[in-house]
């Protein structure tokens, strides 16, 4: 399945990317994944919501620029998770959809 990172300056300026693979959309600030939406996740905790990382390395907040990037992509209900829990959710999503992390983009 082709994968493409899109520089989406449309919503938050430079250094932001959005990547959609099937029903999964991931948002990045610089090189860090900061939010994910899984259109197939109907769990009570995250179903239909954007899941957002609350900070880097379990800090309580991001840098000012990354915070602006996150604020620009939050368009509806969200779930905020500590960074370690967020990354576990991302990996579970990748596994659930049969994606391979770290693969080369086509």
C-alpha positions, 0 to 999 in steps of 0.5 A: 500500500503506498504511503506518503507524508504530506507537508500540510502547511495548510493547517499549522505552518511549516514542519507539520505533516499528516500521513493517511494510510487506509482509515488511519491518519497520523499527525507529526510535528517535526519528526515526532508523532503527536496525534493519531485517528483510527477510523476503525477504532470503535472502543469506548475510550478512543472510538471516533476521537483523535488521540493526542500525546500530552507531551514528550517523554511524559512531560506535561507539555510540548514546546510552544510550536508543537503545541500550536501544531496540535491545537491546529489539528484538534477539530473535535473530540479528543483523548489525551494520553501520556506519551508512553500510553500514546505510543502504545496506542500508536503501536497497537493501531499499527499492529491492528492494521498490519502496518510495519513501522519504520518501512520505506515510504513509496 
